[in-house]
Amino acid sequence: MQNTSKQYDKIIEICRNLFINKMKDYGSAWRILRLPSLTDQIFIKAQRIRQLQENKVQKVEEGQASEFIGIINYAIMALIQLEKGVVEVPDMGAAQAIELYDKHSAATKVLMENKNHDYGEAWRDMRVSSLTDLILQKLLRVKQIEDNKGKTLVSEGIDANYQDMINYAIFALIHLDTK
């Protein structure tokens, strides 16, 4: 599992650097996005990955990796929005945004480590296409929870689903990097 931790950190560093650069370009404009908007952005990316996996012809020269990175960053933004709430105008400087990014990525890594301990790194035997399908399933669950105004009877909350999406996307990127 030591190797997984290093691989995980490497991918988070790539995602974090992109997040920082986008903060420099756009500021915290993403802070106005409501959770369903972030969920839909993640959904679009996951759908595109599935299409890339199924189609023989690709018309836009971006592969799966950039879309998985987008899923990770949008899901971390969603976790920040869950914690801080949605605002009407951008209200967050880069330092605070990065601090929150680091907080949520670290908490998500702890979840991954705990699940990896219990599941014995079963994800290593999974296909990238299966990880994509699991992300899509989580998205459909989140959409249903959002449609239910956040109420669940027996299910984990939206935050746990976003964390799972992040971890599945990181696992997919590890697979893509080691092929």
Beta strands, then each sheet from edge to edge (+ up, - down):
end
